[in-house]
Amino acid sequence: MDPPLPEQQTLPATSTGKSVFGLINEFLEWFGDLGIFFWLVVRAAVTPPFEFRELFRQLDEIGSMSLPLVALAGAATGVVLSMEARYSLTRFGAKSLLPAALVFSIIHETGPIITGLVVSGRVGAGIGAELASMKVTEQIDAIEASAVNPYRLLAATRILACILVLPLLTLVADFSGLVMGWVAQAVAEPLSFHQFINSGFKGANFNDLLPPTFKTMVFGLIIGLIACFQGMRTEGGAAGVGRAATSSVVLSSLFVILADVVLVKFILIFFP
């Protein structure tokens, strides 16, 4: 059998190159569409009439409904951190630092990122599926035909609710984690909650609590924006609804993690 021609040998590399450039092009197009969508939402949000009733409904839907899950995730994290930190610090003879290590690890990083990921899983999927179903059943078109701006009614209210609710949910996760961390510590070795808090917050100040808590507002912006964007651009019927819900969770979780890396660096620079 004759060997393949040189032109035939270069075909796989060419197609691979086209696929790579195609993916990069789709990625840049997605970011461009997201930027346009964000501008439309901001312009609609600052233009009256304001949808306060829908905003309050979304605050209840996103905040109240996410509260038990966030508290449970924070409590489980506090127990695990307490057991792991106790084991590690005991090995190095620093068991007295356990309360401070637990407090700082929860309020600095664990509480905010756990809250962001839990909310992105629950709220991101809910918003993405809800708006996607409205899109494929032409309800969004009907809202627009009724002279109501869908970006103001559907997107802006949900994004703003996510931004406002995330810091409050983070405080709940921090409190649950600290309480259950103390419980895990008290089971292993008797320690009053007053002593635990005094030892844990000794040397702490507002710079240790406020910046990590308020950085979750950026997480809320990411979750709400991506979920609304993916939902309101859905095509393909019921299958498109499933894809919108899945992509909302995956993309919002990914960008929350990436944003956390950047925000931690900024916090360390401006709030040393």
N, C-alpha and C positions, 0 to 999 in steps of 0.2 A: 504494500500500500504506500502511495506517495505521501511524503510528509506534508503537513498543512502549509498553505502559502503564508508568507510573512504578513500579508494584509489580514488574513484570518486570525493570526495570533494576536493582533493588536485590538481586535473587536471587543473582547471582554473588558480590557482596560478603558476603552472609549465609553462603553455603556455604563461601566462603574463610575467613570468621571461624570457622565451626564446625570446619573442618579444622585451622586453627592451634591452636585450643583443644583439639582432639582429640589433636594431636601433643604439646602441652604436658602434657596429662593422662596420656598413655601414658609420656612421659618421667618424670614424677613417680612413676607407678606402678612403673616399672622400678626406680627408685632405692629406693623403699620395699621392693620385693621383695628387692632386693640387700641392703639393711640387715637385713631379717629373716633372710635366708640367712646373712649374716655372723655374726649373733648365734647362730644354731643351730650353726654351725661352731665358734665359740669355746667355746660351752657343751659341745659334744661333745669338743673337743680337751682340755679340762682335767678331763674326767671319765674315771676308769679304767674298763676296761683300756686301756692305751695301745698303739697299733699301731706298735711300733718296727721290726718286720720290714718292714712296708710302707713306713715312712718311709725306711729305708736303701735299699730298692729304688728309691724315687722319687729319692733323692739321686743314685744312680748313673745312673738314666734321664735325669734333667734335667741333672745336672752333667757327667758323663762324655760323654754323647752330644752335648752342646752345645759342649764344649770346642774341637773342631777348627774349627767354624764361627765361634765367637767369636774365636779366635786369628787366623783368616784375615781376618775383618772388621777386627780391630784392626791387623793388619799392613798391609792395603791403605790404611786410613785414615792410618797413620803415613807411608807413602810419599807419599800425595797431599798431606798437610799439609806435609811437608818440602819438596817441590818448589814448592808454592804460596807457602809462607812465605819460602823462599829468593829466589824471584822478587820478591816484594813488598818484603822488607827490603833487598834489594840496590838497588832503585830509590830508597830513601830513605837509603841509606848506613848501614844498621844491620845489616849482615850478621852481625856478631859476636853479635847477640842471638838468632840462629836457634836454638841449643840450648835456651835458656830459654823462648823462645816456643813451641817444639814441646813441651817437657816440661809447661809449665803448661796449654797448650790441651788436651793429651791427658788429663792426670790430673784437671783441673778439670771438663771438660765432655764432650769427645769420647768418651773411653773409657766412662764410665757410660752415656751416652745410646745409643751404638752397641750396647753390651751389652744394655741394656733392650729396644731395638727388635729385635735379632736373636733374643733369647730369646722375646719376645712372638710373633714370627713362627713360630718352630719349636715351642716348648713350648705356647704358647697354642692353636695349631691342633691339636697332638697331644692335649692334655688335653680340649679341647672335643669333638673327634671321638670319642675313646675313651669318655668319659662319656655322650655323646649316643647312641652305638651301644648302650651298656649300658642306657640308659634306654628306647630304643624296642624293644629285645628283652626288656625286663622283667627284666633281670639285677639291677638296683637293687632292684626289688620283691622278688626272691628273696632278696637279701642281707638286706633288712629283715625278711622273714618268718623268716629264720634267727636272729633276735634279735641281729643285728649292726647297729650304727648306721652307716648309709652316710655320714653327715656326718663321722664320725670316721675311717672306713676309707678313703673315697674322696677327700673334699674336704680335711679337715684335714691329712692327710699330704702331699698335693700342694702345698697352699699353704705349709706350713712348709718343705718342700724348696725351693720357689722363693725364699723369704725367705733361707734359709741359703746357697744356692748363688750368688745374684746377686753379692754382694761378691767372692767368690773368682773368678768369671768376669770380673768387672771388672778385677781385678788382672792376670789373664792378658791381657786386651785391652790394658791399659796397657803391660805389658811387651812384647808383640808390636809395638805401635805405636811404642814408643821404639826398639826394636832395628832395625826396618825403617826408621824415620826416620833413624837414624844411618847405616844402609847407604846410603840414598839420598843423604845428605849426603856420605858418604865417597866415593861414586862420582864426585860432582861436584868434590869438593875433599878431599884426604887429611886425615883427622882420626881420631885414636884414640878408641876407645870410652870410655876413661878420661877423656880431655879433654872429650868430649861430655857425659858424666854430670856431671863436676865443674862445667862451665859451666852445664848445664841446671838442676841442683839448687842452685846457688849462691843463697843467700837464701831457700830454701824451708824449710818446717817441717812438722810433722805436721798442722797446720790446713789445709795445702794438699792433703793426701792423704786423711786419714781422713774428713772430712765428705762430700766428693763420692763416696767409695767406699761408705760406709755408707748414703748416701741410696738406693742401689740396693736396699736391703732393702724400701723402700717400693714400688719398681718390682716386686719379686718378689711382694709382697702383692697389688698390683693385678693382675698377670698371672695368678697362681694363683686369686685370688678370682673374677675375671670369667670365666676359662675354665671353672672348676668350675660356676659359676652358670649360664652359658649351656648347658653340657653337660647338667646335671642337670634342666633345665626344658624339654628338647627334646620336641617333638611332631611327628608327621607322617612317620614312617618314614625311609627313606633320604634323602629331600629335606630332612628336618629335621636330619639329621646334617650334611649339607653346609652348611646355614644356620648351625648351631651353630659349626662350625669357622671359617667365614668371619667371623661376628660376634665370635667370641672374639679373632681376630687384629686386626680393625679396632678394636674397642672398647678392647682392652688397649693397643694402640699409641697410640691417641688419648689415653687417660688417662695413659699414661706420659709423653707429651710435656707434657700439662697439669700433671701433678704435678712435672715437672722445672722448669717455670717457677716454681711456688710454692716448691719446695725451694731453688732457687738464691737466691731472695730471702731466705729464712730463713738460709741459710748466710752470705750477705753481711752479715746483721744480727748474728748471734751469733758468727761466726768471721771478723771483718774482717781 
